[in-house]
Amino acid sequence: MLCAELEELEAEFDDILTALENPDLTEQERRSLQVAYSRLSRTIKDHQEHGHDGGPCFEE
């Protein structure tokens, strides 16, 4: 099972992806979501690689 923090990050990531699919977004909203997408991508990757002192990101 994924750790709770990673599950929360991935849920937020999914929310951003869903929001980006909205065709009615303004350019400012789209840019803001794209920035959040990039930032959250890096946060998830960093957490997976270093979030548990280099150990795997899983709970038993």
All heavy atoms as TSV, in Angstrom:
chain	resi	resn	atom	element	x	y	z
A	1	MET	N	N	0.847	-1.179	0.000
A	1	MET	CA	C	0.000	0.000	0.000
A	1	MET	C	C	0.889	1.239	0.000
A	1	MET	O	O	1.934	1.263	0.644
A	1	MET	CB	C	-0.894	-0.020	1.241
A	1	MET	CG	C	-1.673	1.241	1.383
A	1	MET	SD	S	-2.691	1.517	2.853
A	1	MET	CE	C	-2.851	0.001	3.663
A	2	LEU	N	N	0.494	2.265	-0.720
A	2	LEU	CA	C	1.232	3.517	-0.740
A	2	LEU	C	C	1.128	4.202	0.610
A	2	LEU	O	O	0.153	4.032	1.333
A	2	LEU	CB	C	0.662	4.456	-1.804
A	2	LEU	CG	C	0.796	4.032	-3.250
A	2	LEU	CD1	C	0.077	5.023	-4.145
A	2	LEU	CD2	C	2.238	3.908	-3.648
A	3	CYS	N	N	2.117	4.993	0.943
A	3	CYS	CA	C	2.047	5.739	2.196
A	3	CYS	C	C	0.947	6.793	2.079
A	3	CYS	O	O	0.569	7.221	0.977
A	3	CYS	CB	C	3.397	6.346	2.540
A	3	CYS	SG	S	3.810	7.857	1.673
A	4	ALA	N	N	0.436	7.238	3.205
A	4	ALA	CA	C	-0.686	8.179	3.223
A	4	ALA	C	C	-0.326	9.495	2.541
A	4	ALA	O	O	-1.142	10.066	1.808
A	4	ALA	CB	C	-1.126	8.420	4.662
A	5	GLU	N	N	0.882	9.984	2.752
A	5	GLU	CA	C	1.281	11.251	2.146
A	5	GLU	C	C	1.301	11.152	0.624
A	5	GLU	O	O	0.821	12.046	-0.076
A	5	GLU	CB	C	2.653	11.679	2.659
A	5	GLU	CG	C	3.071	13.038	2.149
A	5	GLU	CD	C	4.397	13.509	2.710
A	5	GLU	OE1	O	4.962	12.850	3.605
A	5	GLU	OE2	O	4.873	14.549	2.228
A	6	LEU	N	N	1.828	10.058	0.103
A	6	LEU	CA	C	1.871	9.888	-1.343
A	6	LEU	C	C	0.461	9.739	-1.912
A	6	LEU	O	O	0.158	10.284	-2.982
A	6	LEU	CB	C	2.731	8.680	-1.733
A	6	LEU	CG	C	2.965	8.496	-3.227
A	6	LEU	CD1	C	3.612	9.733	-3.843
A	6	LEU	CD2	C	3.810	7.272	-3.485
A	7	GLU	N	N	-0.420	9.067	-1.201
A	7	GLU	CA	C	-1.808	8.950	-1.660
A	7	GLU	C	C	-2.453	10.326	-1.772
A	7	GLU	O	O	-3.171	10.607	-2.730
A	7	GLU	CB	C	-2.609	8.062	-0.713
A	7	GLU	CG	C	-2.305	6.592	-0.872
A	7	GLU	CD	C	-3.142	5.720	0.052
A	7	GLU	OE1	O	-3.742	6.234	1.022
A	7	GLU	OE2	O	-3.191	4.507	-0.206
A	8	GLU	N	N	-2.196	11.197	-0.802
A	8	GLU	CA	C	-2.754	12.554	-0.837
A	8	GLU	C	C	-2.184	13.353	-2.005
A	8	GLU	O	O	-2.917	14.070	-2.698
A	8	GLU	CB	C	-2.472	13.270	0.474
A	8	GLU	CG	C	-3.260	12.724	1.640
A	8	GLU	CD	C	-2.880	13.376	2.960
A	8	GLU	OE1	O	-2.267	14.468	2.951
A	8	GLU	OE2	O	-3.206	12.797	4.010
A	9	LEU	N	N	-0.874	13.235	-2.222
A	9	LEU	CA	C	-0.245	13.942	-3.330
A	9	LEU	C	C	-0.804	13.467	-4.667
A	9	LEU	O	O	-1.081	14.281	-5.559
A	9	LEU	CB	C	1.273	13.735	-3.299
A	9	LEU	CG	C	2.036	14.398	-2.160
A	9	LEU	CD1	C	3.476	13.894	-2.130
A	9	LEU	CD2	C	1.987	15.908	-2.264
A	10	GLU	N	N	-0.986	12.172	-4.822
A	10	GLU	CA	C	-1.509	11.632	-6.077
A	10	GLU	C	C	-2.969	12.019	-6.288
A	10	GLU	O	O	-3.390	12.253	-7.419
A	10	GLU	CB	C	-1.306	10.129	-6.131
A	10	GLU	CG	C	0.165	9.780	-6.311
A	10	GLU	CD	C	0.441	8.303	-6.462
A	10	GLU	OE1	O	-0.439	7.475	-6.169
A	10	GLU	OE2	O	1.567	7.972	-6.885
A	11	ALA	N	N	-3.744	12.127	-5.221
A	11	ALA	CA	C	-5.132	12.581	-5.347
A	11	ALA	C	C	-5.169	14.032	-5.818
A	11	ALA	O	O	-5.976	14.396	-6.695
A	11	ALA	CB	C	-5.863	12.427	-4.025
A	12	GLU	N	N	-4.294	14.857	-5.264
A	12	GLU	CA	C	-4.213	16.252	-5.686
A	12	GLU	C	C	-3.775	16.338	-7.147
A	12	GLU	O	O	-4.298	17.146	-7.922
A	12	GLU	CB	C	-3.229	16.999	-4.788
A	12	GLU	CG	C	-3.186	18.476	-5.028
A	12	GLU	CD	C	-2.256	19.203	-4.070
A	12	GLU	OE1	O	-1.922	18.661	-3.006
A	12	GLU	OE2	O	-1.859	20.327	-4.423
A	13	PHE	N	N	-2.833	15.494	-7.545
A	13	PHE	CA	C	-2.357	15.435	-8.921
A	13	PHE	C	C	-3.506	15.084	-9.866
A	13	PHE	O	O	-3.684	15.714	-10.911
A	13	PHE	CB	C	-1.231	14.394	-9.004
A	13	PHE	CG	C	-0.488	14.381	-10.293
A	13	PHE	CD1	C	0.454	15.354	-10.587
A	13	PHE	CD2	C	-0.696	13.368	-11.214
A	13	PHE	CE1	C	1.162	15.333	-11.784
A	13	PHE	CE2	C	0.010	13.339	-12.400
A	13	PHE	CZ	C	0.943	14.323	-12.691
A	14	ASP	N	N	-4.316	14.100	-9.479
A	14	ASP	CA	C	-5.473	13.711	-10.295
A	14	ASP	C	C	-6.472	14.861	-10.420
A	14	ASP	O	O	-7.054	15.067	-11.486
A	14	ASP	CB	C	-6.166	12.484	-9.698
A	14	ASP	CG	C	-5.366	11.213	-9.875
A	14	ASP	OD1	O	-4.437	11.181	-10.712
A	14	ASP	OD2	O	-5.662	10.228	-9.158
A	15	ASP	N	N	-6.659	15.610	-9.327
A	15	ASP	CA	C	-7.567	16.762	-9.369
A	15	ASP	C	C	-7.071	17.810	-10.370
A	15	ASP	O	O	-7.867	18.401	-11.105
A	15	ASP	CB	C	-7.703	17.396	-7.986
A	15	ASP	CG	C	-8.459	16.515	-7.009
A	15	ASP	OD1	O	-9.144	15.557	-7.439
A	15	ASP	OD2	O	-8.365	16.789	-5.786
A	16	ILE	N	N	-5.768	18.022	-10.396
A	16	ILE	CA	C	-5.194	18.992	-11.340
A	16	ILE	C	C	-5.394	18.511	-12.774
A	16	ILE	O	O	-5.797	19.290	-13.642
A	16	ILE	CB	C	-3.701	19.232	-11.037
A	16	ILE	CG1	C	-3.556	19.982	-9.716
A	16	ILE	CG2	C	-3.035	20.009	-12.181
A	16	ILE	CD1	C	-2.133	20.071	-9.204
A	17	LEU	N	N	-5.133	17.233	-13.016
A	17	LEU	CA	C	-5.333	16.694	-14.363
A	17	LEU	C	C	-6.776	16.840	-14.808
A	17	LEU	O	O	-7.053	17.221	-15.957
A	17	LEU	CB	C	-4.922	15.225	-14.416
A	17	LEU	CG	C	-3.432	14.937	-14.358
A	17	LEU	CD1	C	-3.178	13.434	-14.305
A	17	LEU	CD2	C	-2.729	15.545	-15.549
A	18	THR	N	N	-7.705	16.563	-13.919
A	18	THR	CA	C	-9.126	16.704	-14.235
A	18	THR	C	C	-9.461	18.156	-14.547
A	18	THR	O	O	-10.167	18.449	-15.518
A	18	THR	CB	C	-9.990	16.185	-13.072
A	18	THR	OG1	O	-9.694	14.802	-12.871
A	18	THR	CG2	C	-11.477	16.351	-13.366
A	19	ALA	N	N	-8.947	19.067	-13.750
A	19	ALA	CA	C	-9.214	20.491	-13.962
A	19	ALA	C	C	-8.660	20.965	-15.301
A	19	ALA	O	O	-9.280	21.783	-15.988
A	19	ALA	CB	C	-8.631	21.311	-12.814
A	20	LEU	N	N	-7.503	20.436	-15.692
A	20	LEU	CA	C	-6.900	20.832	-16.968
A	20	LEU	C	C	-7.725	20.384	-18.176
A	20	LEU	O	O	-7.570	20.944	-19.274
A	20	LEU	CB	C	-5.477	20.275	-17.084
A	20	LEU	CG	C	-4.405	21.045	-16.330
A	20	LEU	CD1	C	-3.123	20.237	-16.256
A	20	LEU	CD2	C	-4.160	22.401	-16.995
A	21	GLU	N	N	-8.588	19.430	-17.994
A	21	GLU	CA	C	-9.435	18.952	-19.096
A	21	GLU	C	C	-10.615	19.884	-19.368
A	21	GLU	O	O	-11.289	19.736	-20.382
A	21	GLU	CB	C	-9.949	17.548	-18.783
A	21	GLU	CG	C	-8.859	16.502	-18.766
A	21	GLU	CD	C	-9.347	15.138	-18.335
A	21	GLU	OE1	O	-10.542	14.989	-18.007
A	21	GLU	OE2	O	-8.519	14.211	-18.318
A	22	ASN	N	N	-10.838	20.841	-18.493
A	22	ASN	CA	C	-11.959	21.762	-18.640
A	22	ASN	C	C	-11.696	22.716	-19.809
A	22	ASN	O	O	-10.768	23.519	-19.775
A	22	ASN	CB	C	-12.140	22.559	-17.339
A	22	ASN	CG	C	-13.310	23.510	-17.401
A	22	ASN	OD1	O	-13.896	23.743	-18.447
A	22	ASN	ND2	N	-13.646	24.084	-16.263
A	23	PRO	N	N	-12.516	22.658	-20.848
A	23	PRO	CA	C	-12.285	23.520	-22.017
A	23	PRO	C	C	-12.611	24.989	-21.753
A	23	PRO	O	O	-12.249	25.861	-22.552
A	23	PRO	CB	C	-13.221	22.930	-23.076
A	23	PRO	CG	C	-14.301	22.264	-22.296
A	23	PRO	CD	C	-13.649	21.760	-21.021
A	24	ASP	N	N	-13.268	25.288	-20.643
A	24	ASP	CA	C	-13.672	26.663	-20.345
A	24	ASP	C	C	-12.654	27.438	-19.515
A	24	ASP	O	O	-12.921	28.562	-19.094
A	24	ASP	CB	C	-15.021	26.668	-19.623
A	24	ASP	CG	C	-16.129	26.086	-20.485
A	24	ASP	OD1	O	-16.096	26.284	-21.717
A	24	ASP	OD2	O	-17.024	25.420	-19.930
A	25	LEU	N	N	-11.485	26.854	-19.275
A	25	LEU	CA	C	-10.466	27.539	-18.488
A	25	LEU	C	C	-9.937	28.762	-19.223
A	25	LEU	O	O	-9.779	28.739	-20.446
A	25	LEU	CB	C	-9.273	26.606	-18.232
A	25	LEU	CG	C	-9.467	25.442	-17.278
A	25	LEU	CD1	C	-8.211	24.578	-17.256
A	25	LEU	CD2	C	-9.783	25.925	-15.872
A	26	THR	N	N	-9.658	29.793	-18.452
A	26	THR	CA	C	-8.973	30.938	-19.045
A	26	THR	C	C	-7.495	30.567	-19.195
A	26	THR	O	O	-7.027	29.593	-18.592
A	26	THR	CB	C	-9.084	32.180	-18.144
A	26	THR	OG1	O	-8.381	31.928	-16.926
A	26	THR	CG2	C	-10.541	32.532	-17.855
A	27	GLU	N	N	-6.772	31.342	-19.983
A	27	GLU	CA	C	-5.341	31.074	-20.154
A	27	GLU	C	C	-4.611	31.191	-18.811
A	27	GLU	O	O	-3.704	30.422	-18.534
A	27	GLU	CB	C	-4.728	32.016	-21.190
A	27	GLU	CG	C	-4.992	31.596	-22.606
A	27	GLU	CD	C	-4.537	30.174	-22.891
A	27	GLU	OE1	O	-3.387	29.818	-22.574
A	27	GLU	OE2	O	-5.344	29.399	-23.433
A	28	GLN	N	N	-5.004	32.155	-17.999
A	28	GLN	CA	C	-4.381	32.330	-16.679
A	28	GLN	C	C	-4.634	31.107	-15.802
A	28	GLN	O	O	-3.723	30.619	-15.137
A	28	GLN	CB	C	-4.914	33.597	-15.995
A	28	GLN	CG	C	-4.361	33.807	-14.605
A	28	GLN	CD	C	-2.857	33.999	-14.592
A	28	GLN	OE1	O	-2.285	34.538	-15.537
A	28	GLN	NE2	N	-2.204	33.543	-13.554
A	29	GLU	N	N	-5.855	30.605	-15.796
A	29	GLU	CA	C	-6.177	29.410	-15.007
A	29	GLU	C	C	-5.381	28.203	-15.506
A	29	GLU	O	O	-4.847	27.431	-14.713
A	29	GLU	CB	C	-7.676	29.109	-15.075
A	29	GLU	CG	C	-8.530	30.110	-14.351
A	29	GLU	CD	C	-10.005	29.954	-14.651
A	29	GLU	OE1	O	-10.363	29.590	-15.795
A	29	GLU	OE2	O	-10.813	30.203	-13.730
A	30	ARG	N	N	-5.296	28.063	-16.814
A	30	ARG	CA	C	-4.563	26.939	-17.404
A	30	ARG	C	C	-3.075	27.013	-17.039
A	30	ARG	O	O	-2.476	26.021	-16.643
A	30	ARG	CB	C	-4.737	26.918	-18.924
A	30	ARG	CG	C	-4.112	25.705	-19.589
A	30	ARG	CD	C	-4.552	25.547	-21.019
A	30	ARG	NE	N	-5.991	25.506	-21.201
A	30	ARG	CZ	C	-6.773	24.468	-20.947
A	30	ARG	NH1	N	-6.256	23.360	-20.491
A	30	ARG	NH2	N	-8.076	24.529	-21.152
A	31	ARG	N	N	-2.486	28.198	-17.149
A	31	ARG	CA	C	-1.067	28.363	-16.781
A	31	ARG	C	C	-0.844	28.055	-15.304
A	31	ARG	O	O	0.126	27.393	-14.941
A	31	ARG	CB	C	-0.585	29.773	-17.114
A	31	ARG	CG	C	-0.279	29.975	-18.583
A	31	ARG	CD	C	0.464	31.270	-18.834
A	31	ARG	NE	N	-0.264	32.452	-18.368
A	31	ARG	CZ	C	-1.097	33.163	-19.110
A	31	ARG	NH1	N	-1.304	32.824	-20.367
A	31	ARG	NH2	N	-1.700	34.210	-18.616
A	32	SER	N	N	-1.747	28.519	-14.482
A	32	SER	CA	C	-1.633	28.276	-13.044
A	32	SER	C	C	-1.700	26.781	-12.735
A	32	SER	O	O	-0.918	26.266	-11.928
A	32	SER	CB	C	-2.753	29.026	-12.305
A	32	SER	OG	O	-2.683	28.778	-10.935
A	33	LEU	N	N	-2.621	26.089	-13.370
A	33	LEU	CA	C	-2.730	24.638	-13.176
A	33	LEU	C	C	-1.504	23.912	-13.716
A	33	LEU	O	O	-1.050	22.932	-13.112
A	33	LEU	CB	C	-4.003	24.105	-13.837
A	33	LEU	CG	C	-5.305	24.407	-13.116
A	33	LEU	CD1	C	-6.495	24.096	-14.025
A	33	LEU	CD2	C	-5.395	23.624	-11.818
A	34	GLN	N	N	-0.955	24.378	-14.826
A	34	GLN	CA	C	0.237	23.745	-15.377
A	34	GLN	C	C	1.442	23.922	-14.451
A	34	GLN	O	O	2.245	23.002	-14.296
A	34	GLN	CB	C	0.531	24.292	-16.773
A	34	GLN	CG	C	-0.473	23.810	-17.795
A	34	GLN	CD	C	-0.363	24.515	-19.132
A	34	GLN	OE1	O	0.106	25.658	-19.223
A	34	GLN	NE2	N	-0.829	23.851	-20.181
A	35	VAL	N	N	1.545	25.071	-13.822
A	35	VAL	CA	C	2.612	25.302	-12.850
A	35	VAL	C	C	2.422	24.366	-11.655
A	35	VAL	O	O	3.373	23.735	-11.189
A	35	VAL	CB	C	2.641	26.777	-12.389
A	35	VAL	CG1	C	3.515	26.971	-11.169
A	35	VAL	CG2	C	3.110	27.672	-13.531
A	36	ALA	N	N	1.186	24.257	-11.176
A	36	ALA	CA	C	0.895	23.358	-10.052
A	36	ALA	C	C	1.187	21.911	-10.434
A	36	ALA	O	O	1.718	21.143	-9.620
A	36	ALA	CB	C	-0.563	23.514	-9.619
A	37	TYR	N	N	0.861	21.527	-11.663
A	37	TYR	CA	C	1.127	20.183	-12.169
A	37	TYR	C	C	2.627	19.884	-12.127
A	37	TYR	O	O	3.051	18.843	-11.623
A	37	TYR	CB	C	0.590	20.085	-13.604
A	37	TYR	CG	C	0.941	18.817	-14.331
A	37	TYR	CD1	C	0.093	17.721	-14.293
A	37	TYR	CD2	C	2.111	18.716	-15.076
A	37	TYR	CE1	C	0.417	16.556	-14.984
A	37	TYR	CE2	C	2.442	17.571	-15.754
A	37	TYR	CZ	C	1.589	16.482	-15.706
A	37	TYR	OH	O	1.916	15.333	-16.365
A	38	SER	N	N	3.427	20.812	-12.632
A	38	SER	CA	C	4.880	20.625	-12.653
A	38	SER	C	C	5.446	20.532	-11.239
A	38	SER	O	O	6.268	19.662	-10.941
A	38	SER	CB	C	5.563	21.777	-13.389
A	38	SER	OG	O	5.209	21.754	-14.731
A	39	ARG	N	N	5.008	21.418	-10.380
A	39	ARG	CA	C	5.499	21.436	-9.005
A	39	ARG	C	C	5.121	20.146	-8.278
A	39	ARG	O	O	5.941	19.538	-7.604
A	39	ARG	CB	C	4.941	22.662	-8.273
A	39	ARG	CG	C	5.468	22.828	-6.870
A	39	ARG	CD	C	5.006	24.108	-6.187
A	39	ARG	NE	N	3.581	24.334	-6.301
A	39	ARG	CZ	C	3.010	25.327	-6.991
A	39	ARG	NH1	N	3.755	26.182	-7.652
A	39	ARG	NH2	N	1.703	25.460	-7.019
A	40	LEU	N	N	3.890	19.713	-8.461
A	40	LEU	CA	C	3.434	18.502	-7.778
A	40	LEU	C	C	4.119	17.262	-8.343
A	40	LEU	O	O	4.423	16.322	-7.596
A	40	LEU	CB	C	1.913	18.380	-7.882
A	40	LEU	CG	C	1.254	17.406	-6.942
A	40	LEU	CD1	C	1.653	17.655	-5.492
A	40	LEU	CD2	C	-0.247	17.477	-7.071
A	41	SER	N	N	4.402	17.258	-9.639
A	41	SER	CA	C	5.150	16.147	-10.241
A	41	SER	C	C	6.500	15.986	-9.564
A	41	SER	O	O	6.912	14.877	-9.221
A	41	SER	CB	C	5.397	16.408	-11.721
A	41	SER	OG	O	4.383	15.894	-12.493
A	42	ARG	N	N	7.204	17.105	-9.384
A	42	ARG	CA	C	8.513	17.061	-8.728
A	42	ARG	C	C	8.378	16.637	-7.265
A	42	ARG	O	O	9.205	15.870	-6.761
A	42	ARG	CB	C	9.204	18.417	-8.830
A	42	ARG	CG	C	9.731	18.713	-10.220
A	42	ARG	CD	C	10.585	19.959	-10.262
A	42	ARG	NE	N	9.893	21.156	-9.797
A	42	ARG	CZ	C	9.164	21.951	-10.560
A	42	ARG	NH1	N	9.027	21.692	-11.840
A	42	ARG	NH2	N	8.580	23.021	-10.054
A	43	THR	N	N	7.354	17.127	-6.587
A	43	THR	CA	C	7.144	16.775	-5.185
A	43	THR	C	C	6.903	15.276	-5.036
A	43	THR	O	O	7.463	14.632	-4.137
A	43	THR	CB	C	5.946	17.566	-4.602
A	43	THR	OG1	O	6.219	18.956	-4.712
A	43	THR	CG2	C	5.700	17.204	-3.154
A	44	ILE	N	N	6.089	14.711	-5.912
A	44	ILE	CA	C	5.818	13.266	-5.869
A	44	ILE	C	C	7.091	12.481	-6.138
A	44	ILE	O	O	7.401	11.531	-5.409
A	44	ILE	CB	C	4.704	12.892	-6.871
A	44	ILE	CG1	C	3.351	13.404	-6.362
A	44	ILE	CG2	C	4.647	11.377	-7.093
A	44	ILE	CD1	C	2.221	13.290	-7.361
A	45	LYS	N	N	7.828	12.880	-7.157
A	45	LYS	CA	C	9.076	12.172	-7.485
A	45	LYS	C	C	10.058	12.249	-6.318
A	45	LYS	O	O	10.667	11.238	-5.936
A	45	LYS	CB	C	9.702	12.756	-8.741
A	45	LYS	CG	C	10.947	12.024	-9.171
A	45	LYS	CD	C	11.516	12.596	-10.445
A	45	LYS	CE	C	12.770	11.817	-10.797
A	45	LYS	NZ	N	13.519	12.417	-11.848
A	46	ASP	N	N	10.219	13.438	-5.744
A	46	ASP	CA	C	11.122	13.597	-4.602
A	46	ASP	C	C	10.675	12.742	-3.431
A	46	ASP	O	O	11.494	12.131	-2.747
A	46	ASP	CB	C	11.206	15.051	-4.173
A	46	ASP	CG	C	11.984	15.915	-5.139
A	46	ASP	OD1	O	12.684	15.354	-6.017
A	46	ASP	OD2	O	11.887	17.154	-5.025
A	47	HIS	N	N	9.383	12.704	-3.185
A	47	HIS	CA	C	8.877	11.904	-2.066
A	47	HIS	C	C	9.146	10.418	-2.295
A	47	HIS	O	O	9.558	9.714	-1.383
A	47	HIS	CB	C	7.382	12.141	-1.850
A	47	HIS	CG	C	6.840	11.365	-0.697
A	47	HIS	ND1	N	6.974	11.797	0.593
A	47	HIS	CD2	C	6.212	10.167	-0.641
A	47	HIS	CE1	C	6.438	10.889	1.404
A	47	HIS	NE2	N	5.965	9.898	0.674
A	48	GLN	N	N	8.911	9.967	-3.508
A	48	GLN	CA	C	9.148	8.557	-3.815
A	48	GLN	C	C	10.620	8.184	-3.656
A	48	GLN	O	O	10.946	7.097	-3.221
A	48	GLN	CB	C	8.692	8.233	-5.241
A	48	GLN	CG	C	7.202	8.236	-5.386
A	48	GLN	CD	C	6.757	8.127	-6.829
A	48	GLN	OE1	O	7.403	8.647	-7.743
A	48	GLN	NE2	N	5.638	7.460	-7.055
A	49	GLU	N	N	11.504	9.116	-4.008
A	49	GLU	CA	C	12.934	8.815	-3.964
A	49	GLU	C	C	13.570	9.079	-2.607
A	49	GLU	O	O	14.508	8.395	-2.221
A	49	GLU	CB	C	13.662	9.645	-5.030
A	49	GLU	CG	C	13.307	9.215	-6.436
A	49	GLU	CD	C	13.952	10.083	-7.497
A	49	GLU	OE1	O	14.637	11.073	-7.151
A	49	GLU	OE2	O	13.758	9.779	-8.689
A	50	HIS	N	N	13.068	10.090	-1.886
A	50	HIS	CA	C	13.751	10.512	-0.666
A	50	HIS	C	C	12.835	10.676	0.542
A	50	HIS	O	O	13.328	11.028	1.614
A	50	HIS	CB	C	14.451	11.857	-0.903
A	50	HIS	CG	C	15.295	11.869	-2.128
A	50	HIS	ND1	N	16.475	11.171	-2.233
A	50	HIS	CD2	C	15.123	12.484	-3.330
A	50	HIS	CE1	C	16.999	11.370	-3.427
A	50	HIS	NE2	N	16.192	12.142	-4.120
A	51	GLY	N	N	11.556	10.462	0.389
A	51	GLY	CA	C	10.596	10.764	1.447
A	51	GLY	C	C	10.684	9.879	2.670
A	51	GLY	O	O	10.169	10.212	3.729
A	52	HIS	N	N	11.369	8.775	2.563
A	52	HIS	CA	C	11.449	7.828	3.670
A	52	HIS	C	C	12.909	7.438	3.901
A	52	HIS	O	O	13.250	6.261	3.967
A	52	HIS	CB	C	10.580	6.601	3.390
A	52	HIS	CG	C	9.144	6.957	3.182
A	52	HIS	ND1	N	8.261	7.129	4.206
A	52	HIS	CD2	C	8.457	7.228	2.041
A	52	HIS	CE1	C	7.083	7.473	3.714
A	52	HIS	NE2	N	7.179	7.534	2.411
A	53	ASP	N	N	13.755	8.458	3.960
A	53	ASP	CA	C	15.186	8.237	4.155
A	53	ASP	C	C	15.765	7.259	3.145
A	53	ASP	O	O	16.576	6.414	3.465
A	53	ASP	CB	C	15.464	7.766	5.580
A	53	ASP	CG	C	15.071	8.792	6.607
A	53	ASP	OD1	O	15.268	9.988	6.351
A	53	ASP	OD2	O	14.567	8.405	7.686
A	54	GLY	N	N	15.298	7.381	1.904
A	54	GLY	CA	C	15.799	6.535	0.835
A	54	GLY	C	C	15.119	5.168	0.752
A	54	GLY	O	O	15.377	4.404	-0.148
A	55	GLY	N	N	14.231	4.883	1.701
A	55	GLY	CA	C	13.506	3.605	1.681
A	55	GLY	C	C	12.307	3.680	0.776
A	55	GLY	O	O	11.923	4.743	0.289
A	56	PRO	N	N	11.674	2.538	0.540
A	56	PRO	CA	C	10.489	2.524	-0.330
A	56	PRO	C	C	9.317	3.298	0.267
A	56	PRO	O	O	9.220	3.425	1.484
A	56	PRO	CB	C	10.166	1.037	-0.471
A	56	PRO	CG	C	10.807	0.392	0.701
A	56	PRO	CD	C	11.990	1.220	1.067
A	57	CYS	N	N	8.486	3.781	-0.584
A	57	CYS	CA	C	7.353	4.596	-0.164
A	57	CYS	C	C	6.102	3.725	-0.020
A	57	CYS	O	O	5.121	3.909	-0.727
A	57	CYS	CB	C	7.124	5.707	-1.189
A	57	CYS	SG	S	5.945	6.923	-0.642
A	58	PHE	N	N	6.161	2.790	0.874
A	58	PHE	CA	C	5.028	1.898	1.091
A	58	PHE	C	C	4.808	1.684	2.580
A	58	PHE	O	O	5.750	1.762	3.358
A	58	PHE	CB	C	5.259	0.537	0.428
A	58	PHE	CG	C	5.315	0.611	-1.064
A	58	PHE	CD1	C	6.532	0.691	-1.728
A	58	PHE	CD2	C	4.164	0.619	-1.821
A	58	PHE	CE1	C	6.586	0.758	-3.099
A	58	PHE	CE2	C	4.215	0.696	-3.193
A	58	PHE	CZ	C	5.421	0.762	-3.827
A	59	GLU	N	N	3.572	1.458	2.932
A	59	GLU	CA	C	3.246	1.078	4.310
A	59	GLU	C	C	2.743	-0.350	4.285
A	59	GLU	O	O	2.168	-0.799	3.311
A	59	GLU	CB	C	2.132	1.984	4.858
A	59	GLU	CG	C	2.566	3.402	5.090
A	59	GLU	CD	C	1.430	4.271	5.618
A	59	GLU	OE1	O	0.253	3.877	5.483
A	59	GLU	OE2	O	1.743	5.322	6.166
A	60	GLU	N	N	2.952	-1.036	5.353
A	60	GLU	CA	C	2.460	-2.420	5.430
A	60	GLU	C	C	1.180	-2.469	6.202
A	60	GLU	O	O	0.825	-1.643	6.942
A	60	GLU	CB	C	3.501	-3.296	6.089
A	60	GLU	CG	C	4.723	-3.418	5.225
A	60	GLU	CD	C	5.719	-4.398	5.790
A	60	GLU	OE1	O	5.300	-5.334	6.485
A	60	GLU	OE2	O	6.903	-4.212	5.553
